[in-house]
Amino acid sequence: MWDYDRLSREWDEHRVQVLRTDYTESLIATIELSLASPTFRELGPDARDLLGVVAFLPQGINENNLDWLFPAISGRRTIFDKFCALSLTHRSDGFITMLAPLRDYLRPKDPASSSLLETTGYHYFIRLLIEVDPDKPSYEETRWIVSEDVNVEHLLDVFTTNDANSDGVWFICCYFMEHLYWHKRRLVVLGPKLEGLPDDHRFKPQCLFVLSKLFNSVGNSPESKRLLVCALKLWRERGDDSSVAITLQFLADVNRLLSCFVEGIQQAREAVEIHKLLNDGHGQAQALETLAWLFVDDEQLEAAEEAASQAIDLYDGGDQFGVCKCHRILGHIYDSKDETGKAIDHYEIALGIASSFNWHDQQFWIHHCMAMVFLNEGRFDHAHAQIERAKSHVGNDLYCLGRATQLYSCILFREGRLEEAKPEVLCAADVFGKLGAAKDVGDCGEILRFIEEGMEMSVASCE
């Protein structure tokens, strides 16, 4: 009847006793008996090392990935089937894994001592090197990280400890975080190691830049800004104008979220000018897109429309992802101008592009924006329909889940369904709290205050 925390504490305290009891009852003896059995010996010389890999990886081995993880081992599927038959492993949600006592005993004490484990890590890392570009067909292929992020993070945590002087492992860290940014936005245990790199380390500014994107993606804009300022300083010192411009662009967007509009507009404009000097039309378009969002939030709607339109012209159909986002901006501009019809038209254009490429994050935000338009008009049925469509694109993105839940609570509040709205906003606040999204937690607090005031007025009127 122990809860999870108690079970974990007891296991940490007593695992040695569990493994080392009287010989006739010893779990170690049982494991070694299985490993000495004719069935196991027939599996060949790689069998013990394969068990070590399963034991080392927190999630175990994804059955769908046996071919690209172990291409040099013949009969690999049969071997893993036999592991299960011998009760050395078991299957769980598509992964081949093992119980904690077995894992403790079979895990390699020094990962460098297992050539197969090192090779398996490199197979993971090579697969990470596919560029995450929403405009390319390979984008969907990179979604594999959603199911195996814990394994990859554990491998990188070990490799960055054991092979800290290798540039390659830090380069892989950047790709890993990019994969998470696009497909499974969350923070990483690698953060302190990345910040601890010497300032003259080749990949430190890039590591800080991508880490800042992860912080921003989960709503922690202050931490994102701190990291971007550090990265920008390093890029300027190295004279890397292209990286300076890109970092300025992201820093401007973070300042927008922090309502530092003057600072953000200045940074976005500097990014535009640097891209112009570098004759980088695509980079210029991205910086103009950021500038347009800043103008929207600063209520400079005419300037925002001009910047968004210029960005679309510069993208010139070559970057449909950028075009999609610009139409989202235009939708927001026309909504702010109370030109609802035009706003919906631009959201529909953006949705058509996003749907054709199956961009779940963009589809989420477009439906979220459309729900807000209908909510502001009091068209609650339409708002409900849009927020349900938004939820269908949340996937593993906790921040988006929080935003959808928060907006749903607002819809219920506006409908007068206060008892239903309260638990929804509390749920959203809990999600934001876990992510460290302080501003969003504050927004939820304001919504909760309105809901509770409404409930008190309702009680008073009944009395």
C-alpha positions in Angstrom: 0.0 0.0 0.0 3.0 2.3 -0.3 2.7 5.4 -2.5 5.3 6.0 -5.2 7.5 8.2 -3.1 7.6 5.7 -0.2 8.3 2.9 -2.7 11.2 4.9 -4.2 12.7 5.6 -0.8 12.5 2.0 0.3 14.1 0.8 -2.9 17.0 3.3 -2.6 17.6 2.1 0.9 17.1 -1.7 0.5 18.2 -2.5 -3.1 21.4 -4.1 -1.9 19.5 -6.4 0.5 17.1 -7.3 -2.3 20.0 -8.3 -4.6 22.1 -10.1 -2.0 20.1 -12.5 0.2 20.9 -16.1 0.9 22.3 -17.8 -2.2 19.3 -20.1 -2.7 17.0 -17.0 -2.7 19.5 -14.5 -4.3 18.2 -12.4 -7.2 21.8 -12.2 -8.4 22.0 -16.0 -8.5 18.7 -16.1 -10.4 19.9 -13.6 -12.9 23.2 -15.4 -13.4 21.4 -18.7 -13.7 19.4 -17.2 -16.6 22.5 -15.9 -18.2 24.2 -19.3 -17.9 21.3 -21.2 -19.4 21.7 -22.9 -22.8 18.9 -20.7 -24.2 20.8 -17.5 -23.4 24.2 -18.8 -24.5 22.7 -19.8 -27.9 21.9 -16.1 -28.5 25.5 -15.3 -29.2 28.3 -13.1 -27.9 26.3 -9.8 -28.2 23.4 -10.9 -26.0 24.9 -9.7 -22.7 25.9 -6.4 -24.2 22.4 -5.9 -25.6 21.0 -6.4 -22.1 23.4 -3.8 -20.8 22.1 -1.3 -23.4 18.5 -2.0 -22.3 19.5 -1.6 -18.7 21.3 1.7 -19.3 18.5 3.5 -21.2 15.8 4.8 -18.9 13.0 3.9 -21.4 14.6 0.7 -22.6 14.6 0.0 -26.4 11.8 1.0 -28.8 10.8 -2.1 -30.7 10.3 -0.1 -33.8 13.9 1.1 -33.8 15.8 -2.2 -33.5 16.9 -2.1 -37.1 18.6 1.3 -37.1 19.9 1.0 -33.5 21.5 -2.5 -34.0 22.1 -2.9 -37.7 25.2 -5.1 -37.2 23.5 -7.7 -35.0 21.8 -10.4 -37.0 18.7 -12.0 -35.5 18.1 -9.0 -33.2 14.4 -9.5 -33.1 14.7 -13.1 -32.1 17.2 -12.2 -29.4 14.9 -9.7 -27.8 12.0 -12.2 -28.0 14.2 -14.7 -26.1 15.1 -12.0 -23.5 11.4 -11.7 -22.7 10.9 -15.5 -22.7 13.7 -15.7 -20.1 12.0 -12.9 -18.0 15.1 -10.8 -18.3 13.1 -8.1 -20.1 9.4 -7.3 -20.6 7.4 -5.2 -23.1 5.8 -1.9 -22.0 4.1 0.6 -24.4 6.2 -0.4 -27.4 9.5 -0.5 -25.4 11.6 -3.5 -24.3 12.6 -2.7 -20.8 13.4 -4.4 -17.5 12.6 -4.3 -13.8 14.7 -2.0 -11.6 16.6 -4.8 -9.8 17.7 -6.3 -13.1 18.6 -2.9 -14.4 20.7 -2.1 -11.4 22.7 -5.3 -11.8 23.1 -5.4 -15.6 23.7 -1.7 -16.3 27.3 -1.0 -17.4 29.1 0.8 -14.5 31.3 2.6 -17.0 29.5 3.4 -20.3 32.9 3.6 -22.1 33.4 -0.1 -21.2 30.6 -1.1 -23.6 31.4 -0.6 -27.3 27.9 -1.6 -28.2 26.4 1.1 -25.8 28.7 3.7 -27.3 27.7 2.7 -30.9 24.0 2.8 -29.9 24.5 6.3 -28.6 26.1 7.4 -31.8 23.2 5.9 -33.8 20.9 8.1 -31.8 23.1 11.2 -32.3 23.4 10.7 -36.0 19.6 10.6 -36.3 19.5 13.9 -34.4 21.5 15.6 -37.2 18.5 15.8 -39.5 17.6 19.5 -39.6 14.3 20.4 -38.1 12.7 22.5 -40.8 8.9 22.8 -41.0 9.2 23.6 -44.8 10.9 20.3 -45.6 9.5 16.7 -45.9 12.0 15.5 -43.3 10.1 17.5 -40.6 7.7 14.6 -39.8 10.6 12.2 -39.5 12.1 14.3 -36.7 9.0 13.7 -34.6 10.6 10.4 -33.4 12.1 12.5 -30.5 8.7 12.7 -28.9 8.8 9.1 -27.8 12.6 8.8 -27.1 13.6 12.1 -25.6 14.4 10.7 -22.2 16.8 8.1 -23.6 18.6 10.7 -25.7 18.8 13.2 -22.8 20.3 10.5 -20.6 22.9 9.6 -23.2 23.8 13.2 -23.7 24.0 13.8 -19.9 26.5 10.9 -19.7 28.5 11.8 -22.8 28.8 15.5 -21.8 30.3 14.3 -18.5 32.6 11.6 -19.9 33.6 13.4 -23.1 33.3 17.0 -22.1 36.2 18.1 -24.3 34.7 16.9 -27.5 33.0 19.7 -29.5 30.8 17.1 -31.2 28.7 16.2 -28.1 27.8 19.9 -27.5 26.9 20.3 -31.1 24.5 17.3 -30.7 23.1 19.0 -27.6 22.0 21.9 -29.8 20.3 19.6 -32.3 18.5 17.7 -29.4 17.1 20.9 -28.0 16.0 22.1 -31.4 14.1 18.8 -31.8 12.4 19.4 -28.4 11.6 23.0 -29.3 9.7 21.9 -32.3 8.1 18.7 -31.1 8.1 18.4 -27.3 8.7 21.7 -25.6 10.2 21.2 -22.1 13.3 22.1 -20.1 16.4 19.9 -20.0 18.7 18.6 -17.3 21.6 19.7 -19.4 21.0 23.4 -18.8 23.6 23.9 -16.0 26.3 22.1 -18.0 25.6 24.3 -21.1 25.8 27.5 -19.0 29.0 26.2 -17.3 30.9 26.0 -20.6 33.8 28.5 -20.9 33.0 31.6 -22.8 35.5 30.8 -25.4 34.0 27.4 -26.1 33.1 27.0 -29.7 29.5 26.0 -29.1 28.6 27.9 -26.0 26.7 30.8 -27.7 24.7 28.4 -29.8 23.9 26.2 -26.8 22.7 29.2 -24.8 20.6 30.4 -27.8 18.8 27.1 -28.2 18.4 26.7 -24.5 16.8 30.2 -24.3 14.3 29.1 -27.0 13.2 26.2 -24.8 12.7 28.5 -21.8 10.7 30.9 -23.9 8.6 28.0 -25.4 7.4 27.0 -21.9 6.5 30.6 -20.9 9.7 31.5 -18.9 10.6 34.7 -20.8 12.8 36.3 -18.2 15.2 33.3 -18.1 15.1 33.2 -21.9 16.1 36.9 -22.1 19.0 36.4 -19.7 20.4 33.6 -21.8 19.9 35.5 -25.1 21.7 38.5 -23.7 24.7 36.3 -22.8 24.6 34.6 -26.3 24.4 38.0 -28.0 27.5 39.3 -26.1 29.5 36.2 -27.2 28.4 36.5 -30.8 29.3 40.2 -31.0 32.7 39.4 -29.5 33.3 36.8 -32.3 32.1 39.2 -35.0 29.5 36.7 -36.3 27.0 39.2 -37.8 24.5 36.6 -39.0 24.2 35.0 -35.6 24.0 38.5 -34.0 21.0 39.3 -36.2 19.2 36.0 -35.5 19.8 36.4 -31.7 18.6 40.0 -31.8 15.5 38.8 -33.6 14.7 36.3 -30.9 15.6 38.7 -28.1 13.2 41.2 -29.6 10.4 38.7 -29.5 11.1 37.8 -25.9 11.0 41.5 -25.0 7.6 41.7 -26.7 6.4 39.0 -24.4 7.8 40.9 -21.5 6.1 44.1 -22.7 9.5 45.8 -23.3 8.3 47.2 -26.7 10.7 50.0 -27.2 13.7 47.8 -26.5 12.3 45.0 -28.7 11.5 47.3 -31.6 15.0 48.7 -31.5 16.5 45.2 -31.6 14.2 43.9 -34.4 15.1 47.0 -36.5 18.8 46.3 -35.9 18.3 42.7 -37.0 16.5 43.9 -40.2 19.4 46.2 -41.1 22.1 43.6 -40.5 20.2 41.1 -42.7 20.0 43.8 -45.4 23.8 44.3 -45.2 24.3 40.6 -45.5 21.9 40.5 -48.5 19.8 37.9 -46.6 16.2 38.3 -47.7 14.9 35.4 -45.8 16.5 36.6 -42.5 15.1 40.1 -43.2 11.7 38.6 -43.6 11.9 36.8 -40.3 13.1 40.0 -38.5 10.2 42.0 -40.1 7.8 39.3 -38.9 9.1 39.8 -35.3 8.9 43.6 -35.7 5.2 43.2 -36.9 4.3 41.3 -33.7 6.0 44.0 -31.6 4.0 46.7 -33.4 0.7 44.7 -32.9 1.3 44.4 -29.1 2.4 48.1 -28.9 -0.9 49.0 -30.7 0.9 50.4 -33.8 -1.4 48.6 -36.1 -0.6 50.4 -39.4 3.1 49.8 -38.9 2.4 46.2 -38.0 0.4 45.7 -41.2 3.2 47.2 -43.3 5.9 45.1 -41.7 3.9 41.8 -42.1 3.1 42.6 -45.7 6.8 43.3 -46.4 7.7 40.0 -44.8 5.3 38.1 -47.0 6.7 39.8 -50.1 10.3 38.8 -49.0 9.3 35.2 -48.3 7.8 35.3 -51.8 6.3 31.8 -51.4 9.7 30.3 -50.6 9.0 29.8 -47.0 5.4 28.7 -46.4 6.0 28.5 -42.7 6.9 32.2 -42.6 3.9 33.1 -44.8 1.6 31.1 -42.5 2.8 33.1 -39.5 2.5 36.4 -41.2 -1.2 35.7 -42.1 -1.7 34.9 -38.4 -0.3 38.4 -37.6 -2.6 40.0 -40.2 -5.5 38.2 -38.7 -4.6 39.5 -35.3 -4.2 43.1 -36.7 -7.7 43.1 -38.3 -9.2 41.6 -35.1 -7.6 44.5 -33.2 -9.2 46.9 -35.7 -12.6 45.2 -35.2 -12.6 44.0 -38.8 -13.6 40.5 -37.9 -14.4 39.3 -41.4 -10.9 40.2 -42.6 -9.3 38.7 -39.5 -11.1 35.4 -40.1 -10.1 35.5 -43.8 -6.4 35.7 -42.9 -6.7 33.0 -40.2 -8.3 30.7 -42.8 -5.4 31.3 -45.2 -2.9 30.5 -42.4 -4.9 27.4 -41.5 -5.0 26.2 -45.0 -1.2 26.4 -45.2 -0.7 24.8 -41.8 -3.1 22.0 -42.5 -1.4 21.1 -45.8 1.9 20.7 -44.0 0.4 19.2 -40.9 2.0 21.8 -38.6 0.3 21.1 -35.3 1.7 24.0 -33.4 0.5 26.5 -36.0 -2.9 24.9 -36.3 -3.2 25.1 -32.5 -2.5 28.8 -32.4 -4.7 29.6 -35.4 -7.7 27.8 -33.8 -6.8 29.5 -30.5 -6.9 32.9 -32.1 -10.1 32.2 -33.9 -11.7 31.1 -30.6 -10.7 34.4 -29.1 -12.3 36.3 -32.0 -15.6 34.4 -31.5 -15.4 34.8 -27.8 -15.1 38.6 -28.1 -18.1 38.6 -30.4 -20.1 36.5 -27.9 -20.4 33.7 -30.4 -19.9 31.0 -27.8 -20.8 28.0 -29.9 -18.1 28.9 -32.4 -15.6 29.7 -29.7 -16.2 26.2 -28.2 -15.7 24.6 -31.6 -12.4 26.4 -32.2 -11.0 25.6 -28.8 -11.8 21.9 -29.2 -10.0 22.0 -32.5 -7.1 23.7 -30.9 -6.9 21.0 -28.2 -6.7 18.3 -30.9 -3.3 19.8 -31.9 -1.8 20.1 -28.4 0.0 16.8 -28.5 2.8 16.7 -25.9 3.0 20.5 -25.6 2.2 21.3 -22.0 2.3 25.1 -22.5 -0.3 24.9 -25.3 -2.4 22.7 -23.1 -2.3 25.4 -20.4 -3.2 28.1 -22.9 -6.1 26.0 -24.3 -7.4 25.3 -20.8 -7.1 28.9 -19.7 -9.1 30.1 -22.7 -11.7 27.4 -22.2 -12.2 28.8 -18.6 -12.7 32.3 -20.1 -15.4 31.0 -22.5 -17.2 29.2 -19.6 -16.9 32.4 -17.5 -18.4 34.6 -20.2 -21.2 32.1 -20.5 -21.9 32.4 -16.8 -20.8 28.8 -16.1 -18.7 29.8 -13.1 -18.7 26.5 -11.3 -17.3 24.8 -14.4 -14.8 27.7 -15.2 -13.0 27.6 -11.8 -11.5 24.1 -12.0 -10.4 24.8 -15.5 -8.4 27.9 -14.7 -6.9 26.2 -11.6 -5.8 23.4 -13.9 -4.2 25.9 -16.3 -2.4 27.7 -13.4 -1.1 24.3 -12.2 0.4 23.6 -15.7 2.0 27.0 -16.0 3.3 26.7 -12.4 5.1 23.5 -13.3 6.6 25.1 -16.4 7.8 28.3 -14.5 5.6 30.5 -16.7 5.1 33.2 -14.1 3.2 35.7 -16.3 0.7 33.1 -17.4 0.2 32.0 -13.7 -0.5 35.7 -12.9 -3.0 35.9 -15.8 -4.8 32.8 -14.4 -4.9 34.5 -11.0 -6.7 37.5 -12.5 -9.2 35.2 -14.3 -9.8 33.3 -11.0 -10.4 36.5 -9.2 -13.1 37.5 -11.7 -14.7 34.1 -11.4 -14.8 34.1 -7.6 -16.2 37.6 -7.6 -18.9 36.5 -9.9 -19.6 33.5 -7.8 -19.9 35.7 -4.7 -22.3 38.1 -6.5 -24.4 35.1 -7.6 -24.6 33.9 -4.0 -25.5 37.4 -2.7 -28.2 37.9 -5.3 -29.8 34.5 -4.3 -29.8 35.5 -0.7 
